[in-house]
Amino acid sequence: MKEGGGGYRNLLAISSLDKDDVLSLLDSARSFAEVSTRSVKKVPALRGKTIVNLFMEPSTRTRMSFELAAKRLSADVVNFSSSTSSLSKGESLKDTAKTIVAMGVDAVVVRHGSAGAPLMLTDWVECSVINAGDGMHEHPTQALLDLFTIRERLGRLEGLKVAIVGDIDHSRVARSNIHALRKVGAEVVLVAPQSLLPRDIQRMDVAVAGTIDEVLGWCDVLYLLRIQLERVNESRFPSLREYTLLYGLTDARWSELDHKPMVMHPGPMNRGVEIDSSVADDVESVITGQVAAGVALRMAVLYDLLGGSHG
Protein backbone atom coordinates (compact mmCIF):
# COMPACT_ATOMS: atom_id res chain seq x y z
CA MET A 1 0.00 0.00 0.00
CA LYS A 2 1.17 3.50 -0.72
CA GLU A 3 1.45 6.20 1.92
CA GLY A 4 -0.19 9.56 1.29
CA GLY A 5 -0.15 12.88 3.09
CA GLY A 6 0.32 12.58 6.83
CA GLY A 7 1.51 8.99 6.51
CA TYR A 8 -1.94 7.56 5.82
CA ARG A 9 -1.93 4.38 3.74
CA ASN A 10 -4.01 4.30 0.57
CA LEU A 11 -4.95 1.97 -2.25
CA LEU A 12 -5.06 4.07 -5.40
CA ALA A 13 -3.80 1.78 -8.16
CA ILE A 14 -2.50 -1.72 -8.77
CA SER A 15 0.55 -0.09 -10.33
CA SER A 16 1.57 1.13 -6.83
CA LEU A 17 1.66 -2.43 -5.44
CA ASP A 18 4.39 -5.02 -5.80
CA LYS A 19 3.94 -8.77 -6.15
CA ASP A 20 4.26 -9.40 -2.41
CA ASP A 21 1.57 -6.77 -1.68
CA VAL A 22 -0.83 -8.47 -4.09
CA LEU A 23 -0.22 -11.99 -2.78
CA SER A 24 -0.48 -10.84 0.85
CA LEU A 25 -3.92 -9.33 0.19
CA LEU A 26 -5.07 -12.52 -1.56
CA ASP A 27 -3.91 -14.62 1.39
CA SER A 28 -5.72 -12.33 3.82
CA ALA A 29 -8.88 -12.47 1.69
CA ARG A 30 -8.87 -16.27 1.94
CA SER A 31 -9.03 -16.10 5.73
CA PHE A 32 -11.75 -13.42 5.63
CA ALA A 33 -13.81 -15.51 3.18
CA GLU A 34 -14.36 -17.94 6.06
CA VAL A 35 -16.12 -15.20 8.03
CA SER A 36 -18.92 -15.12 5.46
CA THR A 37 -19.65 -18.81 6.11
CA ARG A 38 -20.32 -18.31 9.83
CA SER A 39 -23.75 -17.99 11.37
CA VAL A 40 -22.61 -14.62 12.76
CA LYS A 41 -20.80 -12.99 9.86
CA LYS A 42 -18.71 -10.51 11.85
CA VAL A 43 -15.29 -10.07 13.41
CA PRO A 44 -14.33 -7.14 15.68
CA ALA A 45 -11.24 -6.21 13.65
CA LEU A 46 -12.29 -2.60 12.85
CA ARG A 47 -14.64 -1.87 15.73
CA GLY A 48 -14.66 1.89 16.37
CA LYS A 49 -13.51 2.77 12.83
CA THR A 50 -15.68 4.82 10.46
CA ILE A 51 -15.64 4.34 6.70
CA VAL A 52 -17.37 6.58 4.15
CA ASN A 53 -18.44 5.33 0.73
CA LEU A 54 -18.14 8.45 -1.44
CA PHE A 55 -19.64 7.45 -4.79
CA MET A 56 -19.79 10.10 -7.48
CA GLU A 57 -20.81 7.46 -10.03
CA PRO A 58 -23.58 4.88 -9.59
CA SER A 59 -22.34 1.38 -8.78
CA THR A 60 -24.61 -0.86 -6.77
CA ARG A 61 -22.30 -3.89 -6.72
CA THR A 62 -19.11 -2.15 -5.67
CA ARG A 63 -20.76 0.10 -3.08
CA MET A 64 -22.67 -2.78 -1.49
CA SER A 65 -19.54 -4.93 -1.49
CA PHE A 66 -17.52 -2.28 0.37
CA GLU A 67 -20.43 -1.68 2.76
CA LEU A 68 -20.74 -5.38 3.59
CA ALA A 69 -16.98 -5.72 3.96
CA ALA A 70 -16.81 -2.83 6.43
CA LYS A 71 -19.80 -4.05 8.45
CA ARG A 72 -18.41 -7.59 8.68
CA LEU A 73 -15.28 -6.02 10.19
CA SER A 74 -17.56 -4.22 12.71
CA ALA A 75 -16.79 -0.76 11.30
CA ASP A 76 -19.38 2.02 11.07
CA VAL A 77 -20.35 2.90 7.50
CA VAL A 78 -21.72 6.09 5.95
CA ASN A 79 -22.93 6.01 2.34
CA PHE A 80 -22.63 9.27 0.43
CA SER A 81 -23.66 9.78 -3.21
CA SER A 82 -23.63 12.84 -5.45
CA SER A 83 -27.35 12.59 -6.21
CA THR A 84 -28.28 13.01 -2.54
CA SER A 85 -25.61 15.48 -1.46
CA SER A 86 -24.58 19.10 -1.85
CA LEU A 87 -22.51 18.05 -4.86
CA SER A 88 -25.73 18.06 -6.86
CA LYS A 89 -26.01 21.73 -5.92
CA GLY A 90 -22.53 22.60 -7.13
CA GLU A 91 -20.36 21.92 -4.10
CA SER A 92 -16.85 20.86 -5.08
CA LEU A 93 -15.34 17.45 -4.38
CA LYS A 94 -12.74 19.16 -2.19
CA ASP A 95 -15.39 20.89 -0.07
CA THR A 96 -17.34 17.66 0.29
CA ALA A 97 -14.22 15.73 1.28
CA LYS A 98 -13.31 18.31 3.92
CA THR A 99 -16.81 18.13 5.36
CA ILE A 100 -16.72 14.36 5.54
CA VAL A 101 -13.31 14.18 7.17
CA ALA A 102 -14.30 16.83 9.72
CA MET A 103 -16.68 14.17 11.02
CA GLY A 104 -13.68 12.09 12.07
CA VAL A 105 -13.68 9.24 9.54
CA ASP A 106 -10.85 6.75 9.14
CA ALA A 107 -11.18 5.91 5.44
CA VAL A 108 -12.92 7.17 2.32
CA VAL A 109 -13.83 4.76 -0.48
CA VAL A 110 -14.21 6.93 -3.57
CA ARG A 111 -15.64 6.26 -7.02
CA HIS A 112 -15.42 9.13 -9.48
CA GLY A 113 -15.78 9.70 -13.19
CA SER A 114 -12.50 11.62 -13.43
CA ALA A 115 -9.16 9.82 -13.51
CA GLY A 116 -6.96 10.95 -10.64
CA ALA A 117 -9.76 12.04 -8.28
CA PRO A 118 -8.72 9.58 -5.51
CA LEU A 119 -5.14 10.81 -5.73
CA MET A 120 -6.32 14.41 -5.34
CA LEU A 121 -8.32 13.38 -2.28
CA THR A 122 -5.15 12.25 -0.52
CA ASP A 123 -4.00 15.89 -0.47
CA TRP A 124 -7.26 17.08 1.06
CA VAL A 125 -8.17 14.50 3.68
CA GLU A 126 -6.50 13.15 6.78
CA CYS A 127 -7.47 9.50 6.42
CA SER A 128 -6.93 6.53 4.13
CA VAL A 129 -8.29 6.69 0.58
CA ILE A 130 -9.37 3.66 -1.45
CA ASN A 131 -9.99 3.93 -5.17
CA ALA A 132 -13.26 2.21 -6.14
CA GLY A 133 -12.87 3.24 -9.79
CA ASP A 134 -11.71 6.52 -11.30
CA GLY A 135 -12.55 7.41 -14.88
CA MET A 136 -10.68 5.23 -17.36
CA HIS A 137 -7.71 4.92 -15.00
CA GLU A 138 -7.97 1.99 -12.56
CA HIS A 139 -10.26 -0.15 -10.42
CA PRO A 140 -7.75 -1.90 -8.15
CA THR A 141 -10.07 -3.89 -5.87
CA GLN A 142 -11.87 -5.37 -8.89
CA ALA A 143 -8.56 -6.67 -10.24
CA LEU A 144 -7.60 -8.07 -6.84
CA LEU A 145 -10.91 -9.88 -6.42
CA ASP A 146 -10.53 -11.26 -9.94
CA LEU A 147 -7.08 -12.63 -9.08
CA PHE A 148 -8.48 -14.09 -5.85
CA THR A 149 -11.27 -15.80 -7.80
CA ILE A 150 -8.82 -17.23 -10.34
CA ARG A 151 -6.42 -18.53 -7.71
CA GLU A 152 -9.19 -20.12 -5.66
CA ARG A 153 -10.61 -21.87 -8.76
CA LEU A 154 -7.40 -22.84 -10.59
CA GLY A 155 -4.96 -23.06 -7.67
CA ARG A 156 -2.32 -20.75 -9.09
CA LEU A 157 -1.66 -17.51 -10.94
CA GLU A 158 1.90 -17.73 -12.22
CA GLY A 159 2.12 -19.13 -15.72
CA LEU A 160 -1.59 -18.89 -16.46
CA LYS A 161 -2.68 -17.69 -19.89
CA VAL A 162 -5.34 -14.98 -19.68
CA ALA A 163 -7.22 -13.41 -22.58
CA ILE A 164 -9.05 -10.12 -21.95
CA VAL A 165 -11.69 -9.43 -24.61
CA GLY A 166 -13.56 -6.22 -25.38
CA ASP A 167 -13.28 -2.47 -24.94
CA ILE A 168 -9.80 -2.31 -23.44
CA ASP A 169 -9.38 1.40 -24.14
CA HIS A 170 -12.23 2.58 -21.91
CA SER A 171 -11.93 -0.12 -19.25
CA ARG A 172 -10.36 0.68 -15.88
CA VAL A 173 -11.03 -2.96 -14.98
CA ALA A 174 -8.86 -4.10 -17.88
CA ARG A 175 -6.03 -1.72 -16.98
CA SER A 176 -5.94 -2.86 -13.35
CA ASN A 177 -6.16 -6.53 -14.34
CA ILE A 178 -3.32 -6.18 -16.84
CA HIS A 179 -1.07 -4.66 -14.15
CA ALA A 180 -2.09 -7.25 -11.55
CA LEU A 181 -1.79 -10.30 -13.79
CA ARG A 182 1.63 -9.29 -15.08
CA LYS A 183 2.88 -8.75 -11.51
CA VAL A 184 2.02 -12.33 -10.53
CA GLY A 185 3.54 -13.91 -13.62
CA ALA A 186 0.52 -14.54 -15.81
CA GLU A 187 0.65 -14.18 -19.59
CA VAL A 188 -1.89 -11.71 -20.97
CA VAL A 189 -3.34 -11.33 -24.46
CA LEU A 190 -5.76 -8.52 -25.33
CA VAL A 191 -8.49 -9.27 -27.86
CA ALA A 192 -10.23 -6.27 -29.42
CA PRO A 193 -10.66 -4.29 -32.62
CA GLN A 194 -7.87 -1.77 -33.13
CA SER A 195 -10.30 1.06 -32.37
CA LEU A 196 -10.86 -0.29 -28.84
CA LEU A 197 -7.20 -0.74 -27.92
CA PRO A 198 -5.37 1.90 -25.83
CA ARG A 199 -2.74 4.07 -27.50
CA ASP A 200 -0.11 3.05 -24.95
CA ILE A 201 -0.53 -0.65 -25.73
CA GLN A 202 3.19 -1.05 -26.47
CA ARG A 203 4.06 -0.17 -22.86
CA MET A 204 1.77 -2.80 -21.34
CA ASP A 205 3.92 -5.88 -22.02
CA VAL A 206 1.03 -7.83 -23.51
CA ALA A 207 0.23 -9.51 -26.81
CA VAL A 208 -2.75 -8.61 -29.03
CA ALA A 209 -5.09 -10.90 -30.97
CA GLY A 210 -7.49 -9.93 -33.72
CA THR A 211 -10.46 -12.19 -32.90
CA ILE A 212 -11.66 -14.35 -30.02
CA ASP A 213 -11.09 -17.50 -32.10
CA GLU A 214 -7.32 -16.90 -31.89
CA VAL A 215 -7.29 -17.35 -28.10
CA LEU A 216 -10.13 -19.76 -27.22
CA GLY A 217 -8.03 -22.90 -27.50
CA TRP A 218 -5.02 -21.24 -25.87
CA CYS A 219 -6.21 -19.48 -22.74
CA ASP A 220 -6.83 -20.78 -19.22
CA VAL A 221 -8.96 -17.75 -18.35
CA LEU A 222 -11.23 -15.82 -20.70
CA TYR A 223 -12.15 -12.41 -19.26
CA LEU A 224 -15.02 -10.75 -21.14
CA LEU A 225 -15.50 -7.01 -20.71
CA ARG A 226 -18.89 -5.38 -20.86
CA ILE A 227 -19.42 -3.51 -24.13
CA GLN A 228 -20.81 -0.05 -23.49
CA LEU A 229 -23.49 0.31 -26.12
CA GLU A 230 -22.79 4.01 -26.64
CA ARG A 231 -19.47 3.04 -28.29
CA VAL A 232 -21.47 1.95 -31.35
CA ASN A 233 -22.68 5.52 -31.77
CA GLU A 234 -19.08 6.72 -31.45
CA SER A 235 -18.19 4.55 -34.47
CA ARG A 236 -15.68 2.57 -32.41
CA PHE A 237 -16.99 -0.53 -34.24
CA PRO A 238 -19.60 -0.90 -36.99
CA SER A 239 -22.35 -2.81 -35.17
CA LEU A 240 -23.13 -5.06 -32.22
CA ARG A 241 -23.75 -7.91 -34.67
CA GLU A 242 -20.27 -7.58 -36.14
CA TYR A 243 -18.73 -7.32 -32.66
CA THR A 244 -20.44 -10.56 -31.59
CA LEU A 245 -19.38 -12.24 -34.83
CA LEU A 246 -15.68 -11.55 -34.12
CA TYR A 247 -15.43 -11.20 -30.35
CA GLY A 248 -18.51 -12.75 -28.73
CA LEU A 249 -18.48 -15.99 -26.77
CA THR A 250 -21.29 -17.62 -28.72
CA ASP A 251 -22.92 -20.96 -28.01
CA ALA A 252 -21.40 -22.37 -31.21
CA ARG A 253 -17.88 -21.39 -30.14
CA TRP A 254 -18.38 -22.68 -26.59
CA SER A 255 -19.84 -26.04 -27.61
CA GLU A 256 -16.94 -26.77 -29.97
CA LEU A 257 -14.25 -26.35 -27.31
CA ASP A 258 -12.57 -29.46 -25.94
CA HIS A 259 -10.72 -27.44 -23.29
CA LYS A 260 -13.07 -24.86 -21.83
CA PRO A 261 -11.39 -21.89 -20.12
CA MET A 262 -12.56 -20.28 -16.91
CA VAL A 263 -14.90 -17.49 -18.06
CA MET A 264 -15.08 -14.22 -16.11
CA HIS A 265 -17.05 -11.00 -16.49
CA PRO A 266 -17.15 -7.89 -14.25
CA GLY A 267 -20.92 -7.50 -14.83
CA PRO A 268 -23.48 -6.62 -15.74
CA MET A 269 -23.42 -8.80 -18.86
CA ASN A 270 -24.91 -7.86 -22.22
CA ARG A 271 -26.37 -11.25 -23.06
CA GLY A 272 -26.27 -11.82 -26.79
CA VAL A 273 -23.43 -9.33 -27.31
CA GLU A 274 -20.23 -10.31 -25.50
CA ILE A 275 -21.70 -13.65 -24.37
CA ASP A 276 -24.66 -15.79 -25.44
CA SER A 277 -27.33 -16.30 -22.80
CA SER A 278 -26.89 -20.08 -22.74
CA VAL A 279 -23.14 -19.75 -22.19
CA ALA A 280 -23.69 -17.15 -19.48
CA ASP A 281 -25.93 -19.60 -17.64
CA ASP A 282 -23.28 -22.31 -18.02
CA VAL A 283 -20.53 -20.19 -16.43
CA GLU A 284 -22.73 -18.30 -13.98
CA SER A 285 -21.16 -19.92 -10.91
CA VAL A 286 -17.77 -18.33 -11.61
CA ILE A 287 -19.22 -14.91 -12.33
CA THR A 288 -21.33 -15.09 -9.17
CA GLY A 289 -18.18 -16.18 -7.37
CA GLN A 290 -16.51 -12.94 -8.40
CA VAL A 291 -19.21 -11.02 -6.53
CA ALA A 292 -18.79 -13.15 -3.40
CA ALA A 293 -15.01 -12.80 -3.59
CA GLY A 294 -15.39 -9.03 -3.64
CA VAL A 295 -16.56 -8.89 -0.04
CA ALA A 296 -13.67 -11.01 1.29
CA LEU A 297 -11.08 -9.13 -0.76
CA ARG A 298 -12.38 -5.74 0.33
CA MET A 299 -12.35 -6.91 3.94
CA ALA A 300 -8.66 -7.70 3.43
CA VAL A 301 -7.98 -4.25 1.96
CA LEU A 302 -9.78 -2.39 4.75
CA TYR A 303 -8.07 -4.50 7.41
CA ASP A 304 -4.65 -3.94 5.83
CA LEU A 305 -5.13 -0.18 5.63
CA LEU A 306 -6.76 0.46 8.99
CA GLY A 307 -5.28 -2.32 11.12
CA GLY A 308 -6.86 -4.10 14.02
CA SER A 309 -7.08 -7.56 15.49
CA HIS A 310 -8.28 -10.30 13.18
CA GLY A 311 -10.36 -12.71 15.21
DRENTI-402220 format. One line per field, with one value per residue (C-alpha): residue in one letter; y, z, x. Coordinates in nm, 2 decimals. Example, Ala and Ser with C-alpha at 12.3 -4.5 7.8 and 13.67 -1.06 7.14 Angstrom:
<nunus>
code: (a, s)
north: (-0.45, -0.11)
up: (0.78, 0.71)
east: (1.23, 1.37)
</nunus>
This chain:
<nunus>
code: (m, k, e, g, g, g, g, y, r, n, l, l, a, i, s, s, l, d, k, d, d, v, l, s, l, l, d, s, a, r, s, f, a, e, v, s, t, r, s, v, k, k, v, p, a, l, r, g, k, t, i, v, n, l, f, m, e, p, s, t, r, t, r, m, s, f, e, l, a, a, k, r, l, s, a, d, v, v, n, f, s, s, s, t, s, s, l, s, k, g, e, s, l, k, d, t, a, k, t, i, v, a, m, g, v, d, a, v, v, v, r, h, g, s, a, g, a, p, l, m, l, t, d, w, v, e, c, s, v, i, n, a, g, d, g, m, h, e, h, p, t, q, a, l, l, d, l, f, t, i, r, e, r, l, g, r, l, e, g, l, k, v, a, i, v, g, d, i, d, h, s, r, v, a, r, s, n, i, h, a, l, r, k, v, g, a, e, v, v, l, v, a, p, q, s, l, l, p, r, d, i, q, r, m, d, v, a, v, a, g, t, i, d, e, v, l, g, w, c, d, v, l, y, l, l, r, i, q, l, e, r, v, n, e, s, r, f, p, s, l, r, e, y, t, l, l, y, g, l, t, d, a, r, w, s, e, l, d, h, k, p, m, v, m, h, p, g, p, m, n, r, g, v, e, i, d, s, s, v, a, d, d, v, e, s, v, i, t, g, q, v, a, a, g, v, a, l, r, m, a, v, l, y, d, l, l, g, g, s, h, g)
north: (0.00, 0.35, 0.62, 0.96, 1.29, 1.26, 0.90, 0.76, 0.44, 0.43, 0.20, 0.41, 0.18, -0.17, -0.01, 0.11, -0.24, -0.50, -0.88, -0.94, -0.68, -0.85, -1.20, -1.08, -0.93, -1.25, -1.46, -1.23, -1.25, -1.63, -1.61, -1.34, -1.55, -1.79, -1.52, -1.51, -1.88, -1.83, -1.80, -1.46, -1.30, -1.05, -1.01, -0.71, -0.62, -0.26, -0.19, 0.19, 0.28, 0.48, 0.43, 0.66, 0.53, 0.84, 0.75, 1.01, 0.75, 0.49, 0.14, -0.09, -0.39, -0.21, 0.01, -0.28, -0.49, -0.23, -0.17, -0.54, -0.57, -0.28, -0.41, -0.76, -0.60, -0.42, -0.08, 0.20, 0.29, 0.61, 0.60, 0.93, 0.98, 1.28, 1.26, 1.30, 1.55, 1.91, 1.80, 1.81, 2.17, 2.26, 2.19, 2.09, 1.75, 1.92, 2.09, 1.77, 1.57, 1.83, 1.81, 1.44, 1.42, 1.68, 1.42, 1.21, 0.92, 0.68, 0.59, 0.72, 0.48, 0.69, 0.63, 0.91, 0.97, 1.16, 0.98, 1.09, 1.20, 0.96, 1.08, 1.44, 1.34, 1.22, 1.59, 1.71, 1.45, 1.31, 0.95, 0.65, 0.67, 0.37, 0.39, 0.22, 0.32, 0.65, 0.74, 0.52, 0.49, 0.20, -0.01, -0.19, -0.39, -0.54, -0.67, -0.81, -0.99, -1.13, -1.26, -1.41, -1.58, -1.72, -1.85, -2.01, -2.19, -2.28, -2.31, -2.07, -1.75, -1.77, -1.91, -1.89, -1.77, -1.50, -1.34, -1.01, -0.94, -0.62, -0.25, -0.23, 0.14, 0.26, -0.01, 0.07, -0.30, -0.41, -0.17, -0.29, -0.65, -0.62, -0.47, -0.73, -1.03, -0.93, -0.87, -1.23, -1.39, -1.45, -1.42, -1.17, -1.13, -0.85, -0.93, -0.63, -0.43, -0.18, 0.11, -0.03, -0.07, 0.19, 0.41, 0.30, -0.06, -0.10, -0.02, -0.28, -0.59, -0.78, -0.95, -0.86, -1.09, -0.99, -1.22, -1.43, -1.75, -1.69, -1.73, -1.98, -2.29, -2.12, -1.95, -2.08, -1.77, -1.58, -1.24, -1.08, -0.70, -0.54, -0.35, 0.00, 0.03, 0.40, 0.30, 0.19, 0.55, 0.67, 0.46, 0.26, -0.05, -0.09, -0.28, -0.51, -0.79, -0.76, -0.73, -1.06, -1.22, -1.16, -1.12, -1.28, -1.60, -1.76, -2.10, -2.24, -2.14, -2.27, -2.60, -2.68, -2.63, -2.95, -2.74, -2.49, -2.19, -2.03, -1.75, -1.42, -1.10, -0.79, -0.75, -0.66, -0.88, -0.79, -1.12, -1.18, -0.93, -1.03, -1.37, -1.58, -1.63, -2.01, -1.98, -1.71, -1.96, -2.23, -2.02, -1.83, -1.99, -1.83, -1.49, -1.51, -1.62, -1.29, -1.10, -1.31, -1.28, -0.90, -0.89, -1.10, -0.91, -0.57, -0.69, -0.77, -0.42, -0.24, -0.45, -0.39, -0.02, 0.05, -0.23, -0.41, -0.76, -1.03, -1.27)
up: (0.00, -0.07, 0.19, 0.13, 0.31, 0.68, 0.65, 0.58, 0.37, 0.06, -0.23, -0.54, -0.82, -0.88, -1.03, -0.68, -0.54, -0.58, -0.61, -0.24, -0.17, -0.41, -0.28, 0.08, 0.02, -0.16, 0.14, 0.38, 0.17, 0.19, 0.57, 0.56, 0.32, 0.61, 0.80, 0.55, 0.61, 0.98, 1.14, 1.28, 0.99, 1.18, 1.34, 1.57, 1.36, 1.29, 1.57, 1.64, 1.28, 1.05, 0.67, 0.41, 0.07, -0.14, -0.48, -0.75, -1.00, -0.96, -0.88, -0.68, -0.67, -0.57, -0.31, -0.15, -0.15, 0.04, 0.28, 0.36, 0.40, 0.64, 0.85, 0.87, 1.02, 1.27, 1.13, 1.11, 0.75, 0.60, 0.23, 0.04, -0.32, -0.54, -0.62, -0.25, -0.15, -0.19, -0.49, -0.69, -0.59, -0.71, -0.41, -0.51, -0.44, -0.22, -0.01, 0.03, 0.13, 0.39, 0.54, 0.55, 0.72, 0.97, 1.10, 1.21, 0.95, 0.91, 0.54, 0.23, -0.05, -0.36, -0.70, -0.95, -1.32, -1.34, -1.35, -1.06, -0.83, -0.55, -0.57, -0.53, -0.23, -0.05, -0.05, 0.11, 0.37, 0.68, 0.64, 0.41, 0.06, -0.15, -0.52, -0.61, -0.98, -1.13, -1.49, -1.74, -1.50, -1.26, -1.04, -0.81, -0.59, -0.89, -1.02, -0.68, -0.64, -0.99, -0.91, -0.59, -0.78, -1.03, -0.77, -0.57, -0.88, -1.06, -0.77, -0.91, -1.09, -1.22, -1.57, -1.65, -1.99, -1.97, -2.26, -2.20, -2.46, -2.54, -2.49, -2.34, -2.41, -2.19, -1.92, -1.59, -1.50, -1.79, -1.70, -1.33, -1.43, -1.68, -1.41, -1.15, -1.38, -1.51, -1.15, -1.05, -1.36, -1.58, -1.96, -2.10, -2.45, -2.53, -2.79, -2.94, -3.26, -3.31, -3.24, -2.88, -2.79, -2.58, -2.75, -2.49, -2.57, -2.65, -2.29, -2.13, -2.20, -2.35, -2.68, -2.90, -3.10, -3.37, -3.29, -3.00, -3.21, -3.19, -2.81, -2.72, -2.75, -2.59, -2.27, -1.92, -1.84, -2.07, -1.93, -2.11, -2.07, -2.09, -2.41, -2.35, -2.61, -2.66, -2.83, -3.13, -3.18, -3.14, -3.45, -3.24, -3.42, -3.70, -3.52, -3.22, -3.47, -3.61, -3.27, -3.16, -3.48, -3.41, -3.04, -2.87, -2.68, -2.87, -2.80, -3.12, -3.01, -2.66, -2.76, -3.00, -2.73, -2.59, -2.33, -2.18, -2.01, -1.69, -1.81, -1.61, -1.65, -1.42, -1.48, -1.57, -1.89, -2.22, -2.31, -2.68, -2.73, -2.55, -2.44, -2.54, -2.28, -2.27, -2.22, -1.95, -1.76, -1.80, -1.64, -1.40, -1.09, -1.16, -1.23, -0.92, -0.74, -0.84, -0.65, -0.34, -0.36, -0.36, 0.00, 0.13, -0.08, 0.03, 0.39, 0.34, 0.20, 0.48, 0.74, 0.58, 0.56, 0.90, 1.11, 1.40, 1.55, 1.32, 1.52)
east: (0.00, 0.12, 0.14, -0.02, -0.02, 0.03, 0.15, -0.19, -0.19, -0.40, -0.49, -0.51, -0.38, -0.25, 0.06, 0.16, 0.17, 0.44, 0.39, 0.43, 0.16, -0.08, -0.02, -0.05, -0.39, -0.51, -0.39, -0.57, -0.89, -0.89, -0.90, -1.17, -1.38, -1.44, -1.61, -1.89, -1.96, -2.03, -2.37, -2.26, -2.08, -1.87, -1.53, -1.43, -1.12, -1.23, -1.46, -1.47, -1.35, -1.57, -1.56, -1.74, -1.84, -1.81, -1.96, -1.98, -2.08, -2.36, -2.23, -2.46, -2.23, -1.91, -2.08, -2.27, -1.95, -1.75, -2.04, -2.07, -1.70, -1.68, -1.98, -1.84, -1.53, -1.76, -1.68, -1.94, -2.04, -2.17, -2.29, -2.26, -2.37, -2.36, -2.73, -2.83, -2.56, -2.46, -2.25, -2.57, -2.60, -2.25, -2.04, -1.68, -1.53, -1.27, -1.54, -1.73, -1.42, -1.33, -1.68, -1.67, -1.33, -1.43, -1.67, -1.37, -1.37, -1.09, -1.12, -1.29, -1.38, -1.42, -1.56, -1.54, -1.58, -1.25, -0.92, -0.70, -0.98, -0.87, -0.51, -0.63, -0.83, -0.51, -0.40, -0.73, -0.82, -0.65, -0.75, -0.69, -0.83, -0.94, -1.00, -1.33, -1.29, -1.17, -1.26, -1.07, -0.77, -0.80, -1.03, -0.77, -1.01, -1.19, -0.86, -0.76, -1.09, -1.05, -0.71, -0.85, -1.13, -0.88, -0.64, -0.92, -1.06, -0.74, -0.50, -0.23, -0.17, 0.19, 0.21, -0.16, -0.27, -0.53, -0.72, -0.91, -1.17, -1.36, -1.33, -0.98, -0.94, -1.22, -1.19, -1.04, -1.10, -0.89, -0.60, -0.59, -0.62, -0.33, -0.11, -0.21, -0.18, 0.16, 0.29, 0.20, 0.35, 0.05, 0.07, -0.19, -0.33, -0.58, -0.85, -1.02, -1.07, -0.79, -1.03, -1.09, -0.72, -0.54, -0.27, -0.01, -0.05, 0.32, 0.41, 0.18, 0.39, 0.10, 0.02, -0.27, -0.51, -0.75, -1.05, -1.17, -1.11, -0.73, -0.73, -1.01, -0.80, -0.50, -0.62, -0.68, -0.90, -1.12, -1.21, -1.50, -1.55, -1.89, -1.94, -2.08, -2.35, -2.28, -1.95, -2.15, -2.27, -1.91, -1.82, -1.57, -1.70, -1.96, -2.24, -2.31, -2.37, -2.03, -1.87, -2.04, -1.94, -1.57, -1.54, -1.85, -1.85, -2.13, -2.29, -2.14, -1.79, -1.84, -1.98, -1.69, -1.43, -1.26, -1.07, -1.31, -1.14, -1.26, -1.49, -1.51, -1.71, -1.72, -2.09, -2.35, -2.34, -2.49, -2.64, -2.63, -2.34, -2.02, -2.17, -2.47, -2.73, -2.69, -2.31, -2.37, -2.59, -2.33, -2.05, -2.27, -2.12, -1.78, -1.92, -2.13, -1.82, -1.65, -1.92, -1.88, -1.50, -1.54, -1.66, -1.37, -1.11, -1.24, -1.24, -0.87, -0.80, -0.98, -0.81, -0.46, -0.51, -0.68, -0.53, -0.69, -0.71, -0.83, -1.04)
</nunus>
